[in-house]
């Protein structure tokens, strides 16, 4: 039974997450994996807890 864990920056709406869920379930079903077998977990992270390329994302965003 697949478990899909999605770590992302906080701020996505419930509707945006639902669209992603629908697309993921469709992809699994296209590969003969029933959606009833799939669990999807979202982990919303504040920007202060994220680093990319050796730089805190919160600092990188300030520069943009």
PyMOL Python script that loads the backbone (N, CA, C, O; Angstrom):
from pymol import cmd

cmd.read_pdbstr("""\
ATOM      1  N   UNK A   1       0.840  -1.180   0.000  1.00  0.00           N
ATOM      2  CA  UNK A   1       0.000   0.000   0.000  1.00  0.00           C
ATOM      3  C   UNK A   1       0.886   1.244   0.000  1.00  0.00           C
ATOM      4  O   UNK A   1       1.601   1.500   0.969  1.00  0.00           O
ATOM      5  N   UNK A   2       0.841   2.007  -1.072  1.00  0.00           N
ATOM      6  CA  UNK A   2       1.695   3.192  -1.161  1.00  0.00           C
ATOM      7  C   UNK A   2       1.294   4.285  -0.177  1.00  0.00           C
ATOM      8  O   UNK A   2       0.113   4.543   0.059  1.00  0.00           O
ATOM      9  N   UNK A   3       2.308   4.911   0.379  1.00  0.00           N
ATOM     10  CA  UNK A   3       2.122   6.120   1.186  1.00  0.00           C
ATOM     11  C   UNK A   3       2.921   7.218   0.509  1.00  0.00           C
ATOM     12  O   UNK A   3       4.137   7.101   0.353  1.00  0.00           O
ATOM     13  N   UNK A   4       2.246   8.277   0.110  1.00  0.00           N
ATOM     14  CA  UNK A   4       2.888   9.412  -0.540  1.00  0.00           C
ATOM     15  C   UNK A   4       2.984  10.536   0.479  1.00  0.00           C
ATOM     16  O   UNK A   4       1.968  11.018   0.980  1.00  0.00           O
ATOM     17  N   UNK A   5       4.211  10.952   0.784  1.00  0.00           N
ATOM     18  CA  UNK A   5       4.423  12.047   1.732  1.00  0.00           C
ATOM     19  C   UNK A   5       4.901  13.259   0.945  1.00  0.00           C
ATOM     20  O   UNK A   5       5.895  13.191   0.222  1.00  0.00           O
ATOM     21  N   UNK A   6       4.189  14.360   1.091  1.00  0.00           N
ATOM     22  CA  UNK A   6       4.503  15.573   0.357  1.00  0.00           C
ATOM     23  C   UNK A   6       4.890  16.654   1.348  1.00  0.00           C
ATOM     24  O   UNK A   6       4.061  17.136   2.119  1.00  0.00           O
ATOM     25  N   UNK A   7       6.167  17.028   1.315  1.00  0.00           N
ATOM     26  CA  UNK A   7       6.644  18.152   2.116  1.00  0.00           C
ATOM     27  C   UNK A   7       6.627  19.375   1.219  1.00  0.00           C
ATOM     28  O   UNK A   7       7.191  19.362   0.125  1.00  0.00           O
ATOM     29  N   UNK A   8       5.977  20.433   1.688  1.00  0.00           N
ATOM     30  CA  UNK A   8       5.861  21.644   0.886  1.00  0.00           C
ATOM     31  C   UNK A   8       5.788  22.850   1.800  1.00  0.00           C
ATOM     32  O   UNK A   8       5.524  22.736   2.996  1.00  0.00           O
ATOM     33  N   UNK A   9       6.027  24.001   1.211  1.00  0.00           N
ATOM     34  CA  UNK A   9       5.886  25.229   1.983  1.00  0.00           C
ATOM     35  C   UNK A   9       4.419  25.442   2.325  1.00  0.00           C
ATOM     36  O   UNK A   9       3.536  25.162   1.514  1.00  0.00           O
ATOM     37  N   UNK A  10       4.168  25.935   3.523  1.00  0.00           N
ATOM     38  CA  UNK A  10       2.792  26.203   3.918  1.00  0.00           C
ATOM     39  C   UNK A  10       2.213  27.313   3.043  1.00  0.00           C
ATOM     40  O   UNK A  10       2.941  28.124   2.470  1.00  0.00           O
ATOM     41  N   UNK A  11       0.892  27.323   2.957  1.00  0.00           N
ATOM     42  CA  UNK A  11       0.232  28.380   2.211  1.00  0.00           C
ATOM     43  C   UNK A  11      -0.680  27.888   1.104  1.00  0.00           C
ATOM     44  O   UNK A  11      -1.484  28.662   0.583  1.00  0.00           O
ATOM     45  N   UNK A  12      -0.575  26.607   0.727  1.00  0.00           N
ATOM     46  CA  UNK A  12      -1.482  26.080  -0.289  1.00  0.00           C
ATOM     47  C   UNK A  12      -2.867  25.918   0.318  1.00  0.00           C
ATOM     48  O   UNK A  12      -3.008  25.535   1.479  1.00  0.00           O
ATOM     49  N   UNK A  13      -3.876  26.209  -0.472  1.00  0.00           N
ATOM     50  CA  UNK A  13      -5.254  26.097  -0.001  1.00  0.00           C
ATOM     51  C   UNK A  13      -5.708  24.638  -0.045  1.00  0.00           C
ATOM     52  O   UNK A  13      -5.075  23.793  -0.679  1.00  0.00           O
ATOM     53  N   UNK A  14      -6.794  24.368   0.628  1.00  0.00           N
ATOM     54  CA  UNK A  14      -7.382  23.028   0.592  1.00  0.00           C
ATOM     55  C   UNK A  14      -7.758  22.649  -0.838  1.00  0.00           C
ATOM     56  O   UNK A  14      -7.621  21.490  -1.229  1.00  0.00           O
ATOM     57  N   UNK A  15      -8.226  23.608  -1.610  1.00  0.00           N
ATOM     58  CA  UNK A  15      -8.602  23.344  -2.993  1.00  0.00           C
ATOM     59  C   UNK A  15      -7.379  22.973  -3.835  1.00  0.00           C
ATOM     60  O   UNK A  15      -7.460  22.072  -4.671  1.00  0.00           O
ATOM     61  N   UNK A  16      -6.253  23.650  -3.628  1.00  0.00           N
ATOM     62  CA  UNK A  16      -5.028  23.323  -4.362  1.00  0.00           C
ATOM     63  C   UNK A  16      -4.547  21.916  -4.003  1.00  0.00           C
ATOM     64  O   UNK A  16      -4.119  21.158  -4.874  1.00  0.00           O
ATOM     65  N   UNK A  17      -4.620  21.582  -2.742  1.00  0.00           N
ATOM     66  CA  UNK A  17      -4.208  20.246  -2.312  1.00  0.00           C
ATOM     67  C   UNK A  17      -5.144  19.189  -2.886  1.00  0.00           C
ATOM     68  O   UNK A  17      -4.697  18.116  -3.292  1.00  0.00           O
ATOM     69  N   UNK A  18      -6.424  19.484  -2.919  1.00  0.00           N
ATOM     70  CA  UNK A  18      -7.381  18.528  -3.465  1.00  0.00           C
ATOM     71  C   UNK A  18      -7.104  18.247  -4.939  1.00  0.00           C
ATOM     72  O   UNK A  18      -7.202  17.101  -5.378  1.00  0.00           O
ATOM     73  N   UNK A  19      -6.759  19.284  -5.709  1.00  0.00           N
ATOM     74  CA  UNK A  19      -6.421  19.086  -7.124  1.00  0.00           C
ATOM     75  C   UNK A  19      -5.204  18.169  -7.263  1.00  0.00           C
ATOM     76  O   UNK A  19      -5.162  17.309  -8.143  1.00  0.00           O
ATOM     77  N   UNK A  20      -4.232  18.357  -6.402  1.00  0.00           N
ATOM     78  CA  UNK A  20      -3.053  17.509  -6.422  1.00  0.00           C
ATOM     79  C   UNK A  20      -3.406  16.066  -6.067  1.00  0.00           C
ATOM     80  O   UNK A  20      -2.914  15.130  -6.696  1.00  0.00           O
ATOM     81  N   UNK A  21      -4.251  15.892  -5.069  1.00  0.00           N
ATOM     82  CA  UNK A  21      -4.693  14.562  -4.655  1.00  0.00           C
ATOM     83  C   UNK A  21      -5.389  13.853  -5.815  1.00  0.00           C
ATOM     84  O   UNK A  21      -5.111  12.686  -6.087  1.00  0.00           O
ATOM     85  N   UNK A  22      -6.275  14.542  -6.484  1.00  0.00           N
ATOM     86  CA  UNK A  22      -7.007  13.941  -7.610  1.00  0.00           C
ATOM     87  C   UNK A  22      -6.036  13.500  -8.697  1.00  0.00           C
ATOM     88  O   UNK A  22      -6.170  12.405  -9.242  1.00  0.00           O
ATOM     89  N   UNK A  23      -5.055  14.351  -9.016  1.00  0.00           N
ATOM     90  CA  UNK A  23      -4.073  14.010 -10.051  1.00  0.00           C
ATOM     91  C   UNK A  23      -3.216  12.813  -9.637  1.00  0.00           C
ATOM     92  O   UNK A  23      -2.918  11.945 -10.457  1.00  0.00           O
ATOM     93  N   UNK A  24      -2.827  12.772  -8.378  1.00  0.00           N
ATOM     94  CA  UNK A  24      -2.012  11.651  -7.909  1.00  0.00           C
ATOM     95  C   UNK A  24      -2.797  10.342  -7.926  1.00  0.00           C
ATOM     96  O   UNK A  24      -2.278   9.315  -8.363  1.00  0.00           O
ATOM     97  N   UNK A  25      -4.040  10.373  -7.456  1.00  0.00           N
ATOM     98  CA  UNK A  25      -4.851   9.163  -7.482  1.00  0.00           C
ATOM     99  C   UNK A  25      -5.061   8.683  -8.913  1.00  0.00           C
ATOM    100  O   UNK A  25      -5.043   7.479  -9.170  1.00  0.00           O
ATOM    101  N   UNK A  26      -5.258   9.603  -9.838  1.00  0.00           N
ATOM    102  CA  UNK A  26      -5.435   9.240 -11.244  1.00  0.00           C
ATOM    103  C   UNK A  26      -4.178   8.546 -11.767  1.00  0.00           C
ATOM    104  O   UNK A  26      -4.270   7.538 -12.468  1.00  0.00           O
ATOM    105  N   UNK A  27      -3.005   9.083 -11.427  1.00  0.00           N
ATOM    106  CA  UNK A  27      -1.747   8.478 -11.866  1.00  0.00           C
ATOM    107  C   UNK A  27      -1.595   7.065 -11.310  1.00  0.00           C
ATOM    108  O   UNK A  27      -1.153   6.167 -12.027  1.00  0.00           O
ATOM    109  N   UNK A  28      -1.952   6.857 -10.054  1.00  0.00           N
ATOM    110  CA  UNK A  28      -1.872   5.520  -9.477  1.00  0.00           C
ATOM    111  C   UNK A  28      -2.843   4.573 -10.172  1.00  0.00           C
ATOM    112  O   UNK A  28      -2.481   3.444 -10.506  1.00  0.00           O
ATOM    113  N   UNK A  29      -4.070   5.026 -10.390  1.00  0.00           N
ATOM    114  CA  UNK A  29      -5.063   4.167 -11.030  1.00  0.00           C
ATOM    115  C   UNK A  29      -4.658   3.813 -12.457  1.00  0.00           C
ATOM    116  O   UNK A  29      -4.940   2.708 -12.922  1.00  0.00           O
ATOM    117  N   UNK A  30      -3.989   4.751 -13.168  1.00  0.00           N
ATOM    118  CA  UNK A  30      -3.495   4.456 -14.515  1.00  0.00           C
ATOM    119  C   UNK A  30      -2.421   3.371 -14.490  1.00  0.00           C
ATOM    120  O   UNK A  30      -2.136   2.750 -15.514  1.00  0.00           O
ATOM    121  N   UNK A  31      -1.839   3.150 -13.340  1.00  0.00           N
ATOM    122  CA  UNK A  31      -0.826   2.111 -13.164  1.00  0.00           C
ATOM    123  C   UNK A  31      -1.370   0.923 -12.365  1.00  0.00           C
ATOM    124  O   UNK A  31      -0.621   0.196 -11.712  1.00  0.00           O
ATOM    125  N   UNK A  32      -2.689   0.748 -12.435  1.00  0.00           N
ATOM    126  CA  UNK A  32      -3.391  -0.379 -11.836  1.00  0.00           C
ATOM    127  C   UNK A  32      -3.213  -0.480 -10.322  1.00  0.00           C
ATOM    128  O   UNK A  32      -3.169  -1.578  -9.768  1.00  0.00           O
ATOM    129  N   UNK A  33      -3.113   0.662  -9.664  1.00  0.00           N
ATOM    130  CA  UNK A  33      -3.070   0.703  -8.206  1.00  0.00           C
ATOM    131  C   UNK A  33      -4.346   1.403  -7.743  1.00  0.00           C
ATOM    132  O   UNK A  33      -4.498   2.607  -7.948  1.00  0.00           O
ATOM    133  N   UNK A  34      -5.256   0.669  -7.128  1.00  0.00           N
ATOM    134  CA  UNK A  34      -6.531   1.261  -6.704  1.00  0.00           C
ATOM    135  C   UNK A  34      -6.309   2.391  -5.692  1.00  0.00           C
ATOM    136  O   UNK A  34      -5.448   2.304  -4.816  1.00  0.00           O
ATOM    137  N   UNK A  35      -7.101   3.441  -5.837  1.00  0.00           N
ATOM    138  CA  UNK A  35      -6.936   4.593  -4.937  1.00  0.00           C
ATOM    139  C   UNK A  35      -7.185   4.207  -3.478  1.00  0.00           C
ATOM    140  O   UNK A  35      -6.675   4.864  -2.570  1.00  0.00           O
ATOM    141  N   UNK A  36      -7.956   3.158  -3.250  1.00  0.00           N
ATOM    142  CA  UNK A  36      -8.216   2.714  -1.884  1.00  0.00           C
ATOM    143  C   UNK A  36      -6.951   2.213  -1.189  1.00  0.00           C
ATOM    144  O   UNK A  36      -6.918   2.117   0.038  1.00  0.00           O
ATOM    145  N   UNK A  37      -5.927   1.898  -1.951  1.00  0.00           N
ATOM    146  CA  UNK A  37      -4.668   1.416  -1.391  1.00  0.00           C
ATOM    147  C   UNK A  37      -3.711   2.558  -1.063  1.00  0.00           C
ATOM    148  O   UNK A  37      -2.716   2.350  -0.369  1.00  0.00           O
ATOM    149  N   UNK A  38      -4.003   3.764  -1.556  1.00  0.00           N
ATOM    150  CA  UNK A  38      -3.052   4.876  -1.491  1.00  0.00           C
ATOM    151  C   UNK A  38      -3.399   5.835  -0.357  1.00  0.00           C
ATOM    152  O   UNK A  38      -4.552   6.231  -0.189  1.00  0.00           O
ATOM    153  N   UNK A  39      -2.382   6.199   0.413  1.00  0.00           N
ATOM    154  CA  UNK A  39      -2.516   7.221   1.450  1.00  0.00           C
ATOM    155  C   UNK A  39      -1.624   8.390   1.061  1.00  0.00           C
ATOM    156  O   UNK A  39      -0.468   8.194   0.686  1.00  0.00           O
ATOM    157  N   UNK A  40      -2.154   9.602   1.148  1.00  0.00           N
ATOM    158  CA  UNK A  40      -1.392  10.807   0.839  1.00  0.00           C
ATOM    159  C   UNK A  40      -1.349  11.683   2.082  1.00  0.00           C
ATOM    160  O   UNK A  40      -2.385  11.991   2.672  1.00  0.00           O
ATOM    161  N   UNK A  41      -0.154  12.079   2.471  1.00  0.00           N
ATOM    162  CA  UNK A  41       0.040  12.925   3.646  1.00  0.00           C
ATOM    163  C   UNK A  41       0.726  14.225   3.227  1.00  0.00           C
ATOM    164  O   UNK A  41       1.748  14.204   2.541  1.00  0.00           O
ATOM    165  N   UNK A  42       0.164  15.332   3.639  1.00  0.00           N
ATOM    166  CA  UNK A  42       0.782  16.641   3.396  1.00  0.00           C
ATOM    167  C   UNK A  42       1.466  17.114   4.665  1.00  0.00           C
ATOM    168  O   UNK A  42       0.907  17.016   5.757  1.00  0.00           O
ATOM    169  N   UNK A  43       2.664  17.621   4.519  1.00  0.00           N
ATOM    170  CA  UNK A  43       3.389  18.213   5.633  1.00  0.00           C
ATOM    171  C   UNK A  43       3.717  19.652   5.233  1.00  0.00           C
ATOM    172  O   UNK A  43       4.625  19.891   4.437  1.00  0.00           O
ATOM    173  N   UNK A  44       2.972  20.602   5.791  1.00  0.00           N
ATOM    174  CA  UNK A  44       3.174  22.016   5.488  1.00  0.00           C
ATOM    175  C   UNK A  44       4.265  22.581   6.391  1.00  0.00           C
ATOM    176  O   UNK A  44       4.182  22.507   7.617  1.00  0.00           O
ATOM    177  N   UNK A  45       5.281  23.142   5.761  1.00  0.00           N
ATOM    178  CA  UNK A  45       6.426  23.660   6.503  1.00  0.00           C
ATOM    179  C   UNK A  45       6.524  25.177   6.361  1.00  0.00           C
ATOM    180  O   UNK A  45       6.347  25.706   5.263  1.00  0.00           O
ATOM    181  N   UNK A  46       6.800  25.876   7.445  1.00  0.00           N
ATOM    182  CA  UNK A  46       7.026  27.307   7.336  1.00  0.00           C
ATOM    183  C   UNK A  46       8.335  27.572   6.586  1.00  0.00           C
ATOM    184  O   UNK A  46       9.273  26.777   6.654  1.00  0.00           O
ATOM    185  N   UNK A  47       8.383  28.672   5.887  1.00  0.00           N
ATOM    186  CA  UNK A  47       9.550  29.009   5.075  1.00  0.00           C
ATOM    187  C   UNK A  47      10.819  29.095   5.927  1.00  0.00           C
ATOM    188  O   UNK A  47      11.919  28.872   5.422  1.00  0.00           O
ATOM    189  N   UNK A  48      10.674  29.412   7.190  1.00  0.00           N
ATOM    190  CA  UNK A  48      11.831  29.512   8.081  1.00  0.00           C
ATOM    191  C   UNK A  48      12.473  28.158   8.357  1.00  0.00           C
ATOM    192  O   UNK A  48      13.587  28.099   8.878  1.00  0.00           O
ATOM    193  N   UNK A  49      11.789  27.074   8.018  1.00  0.00           N
ATOM    194  CA  UNK A  49      12.300  25.726   8.265  1.00  0.00           C
ATOM    195  C   UNK A  49      12.830  25.057   7.003  1.00  0.00           C
ATOM    196  O   UNK A  49      12.997  23.838   6.976  1.00  0.00           O
ATOM    197  N   UNK A  50      13.097  25.836   5.960  1.00  0.00           N
ATOM    198  CA  UNK A  50      13.447  25.260   4.674  1.00  0.00           C
ATOM    199  C   UNK A  50      14.720  25.909   4.155  1.00  0.00           C
ATOM    200  O   UNK A  50      14.874  27.129   4.224  1.00  0.00           O
ATOM    201  N   UNK A  51      15.630  25.098   3.637  1.00  0.00           N
ATOM    202  CA  UNK A  51      16.852  25.606   3.019  1.00  0.00           C
ATOM    203  C   UNK A  51      17.015  24.959   1.648  1.00  0.00           C
ATOM    204  O   UNK A  51      16.686  23.788   1.462  1.00  0.00           O
ATOM    205  N   UNK A  52      17.525  25.730   0.693  1.00  0.00           N
ATOM    206  CA  UNK A  52      17.770  25.235  -0.657  1.00  0.00           C
ATOM    207  C   UNK A  52      19.153  25.716  -1.080  1.00  0.00           C
ATOM    208  O   UNK A  52      19.466  26.900  -0.956  1.00  0.00           O
ATOM    209  N   UNK A  53      19.967  24.817  -1.571  1.00  0.00           N
ATOM    210  CA  UNK A  53      21.280  25.198  -2.073  1.00  0.00           C
ATOM    211  C   UNK A  53      22.173  25.852  -1.029  1.00  0.00           C
ATOM    212  O   UNK A  53      22.960  26.741  -1.354  1.00  0.00           O
ATOM    213  N   UNK A  54      22.058  25.424   0.214  1.00  0.00           N
ATOM    214  CA  UNK A  54      22.893  25.965   1.277  1.00  0.00           C
ATOM    215  C   UNK A  54      22.442  27.304   1.821  1.00  0.00           C
ATOM    216  O   UNK A  54      23.154  27.934   2.603  1.00  0.00           O
ATOM    217  N   UNK A  55      21.258  27.743   1.408  1.00  0.00           N
ATOM    218  CA  UNK A  55      20.756  29.041   1.870  1.00  0.00           C
ATOM    219  C   UNK A  55      19.342  28.871   2.421  1.00  0.00           C
ATOM    220  O   UNK A  55      18.518  28.149   1.858  1.00  0.00           O
ATOM    221  N   UNK A  56      19.085  29.548   3.525  1.00  0.00           N
ATOM    222  CA  UNK A  56      17.739  29.521   4.073  1.00  0.00           C
ATOM    223  C   UNK A  56      16.780  30.142   3.060  1.00  0.00           C
ATOM    224  O   UNK A  56      17.039  31.220   2.526  1.00  0.00           O
ATOM    225  N   UNK A  57      15.701  29.470   2.811  1.00  0.00           N
ATOM    226  CA  UNK A  57      14.740  29.949   1.820  1.00  0.00           C
ATOM    227  C   UNK A  57      14.142  31.288   2.232  1.00  0.00           C
ATOM    228  O   UNK A  57      13.846  32.122   1.376  1.00  0.00           O
ATOM    229  N   UNK A  58      13.964  31.500   3.512  1.00  0.00           N
ATOM    230  CA  UNK A  58      13.419  32.779   3.981  1.00  0.00           C
ATOM    231  C   UNK A  58      14.343  33.932   3.573  1.00  0.00           C
ATOM    232  O   UNK A  58      13.860  35.004   3.209  1.00  0.00           O
ATOM    233  N   UNK A  59      15.647  33.730   3.627  1.00  0.00           N
ATOM    234  CA  UNK A  59      16.606  34.758   3.215  1.00  0.00           C
ATOM    235  C   UNK A  59      16.627  34.926   1.699  1.00  0.00           C
ATOM    236  O   UNK A  59      16.719  36.042   1.189  1.00  0.00           O
ATOM    237  N   UNK A  60      16.541  33.820   0.997  1.00  0.00           N
ATOM    238  CA  UNK A  60      16.531  33.862  -0.461  1.00  0.00           C
ATOM    239  C   UNK A  60      15.320  34.636  -0.978  1.00  0.00           C
ATOM    240  O   UNK A  60      15.429  35.405  -1.933  1.00  0.00           O
ATOM    241  N   UNK A  61      14.180  34.430  -0.350  1.00  0.00           N
ATOM    242  CA  UNK A  61      12.948  35.119  -0.758  1.00  0.00           C
ATOM    243  C   UNK A  61      13.069  36.618  -0.502  1.00  0.00           C
ATOM    244  O   UNK A  61      12.597  37.423  -1.304  1.00  0.00           O
ATOM    245  N   UNK A  62      13.696  36.996   0.605  1.00  0.00           N
ATOM    246  CA  UNK A  62      13.880  38.419   0.917  1.00  0.00           C
ATOM    247  C   UNK A  62      14.688  39.123  -0.165  1.00  0.00           C
ATOM    248  O   UNK A  62      14.452  40.297  -0.448  1.00  0.00           O
ATOM    249  N   UNK A  63      15.641  38.416  -0.773  1.00  0.00           N
ATOM    250  CA  UNK A  63      16.499  39.004  -1.789  1.00  0.00           C
ATOM    251  C   UNK A  63      15.793  39.215  -3.104  1.00  0.00           C
ATOM    252  O   UNK A  63      16.192  40.067  -3.899  1.00  0.00           O
ATOM    253  N   UNK A  64      14.743  38.443  -3.343  1.00  0.00           N
ATOM    254  CA  UNK A  64      14.039  38.526  -4.639  1.00  0.00           C
ATOM    255  C   UNK A  64      13.116  39.682  -4.742  1.00  0.00           C
ATOM    256  O   UNK A  64      12.468  39.865  -5.772  1.00  0.00           O
TER     257      UNK A  64
END
""", "prot")
cmd.dss("prot")
cmd.show_as("cartoon", "prot")
cmd.util.cbc("prot")
cmd.orient("prot")
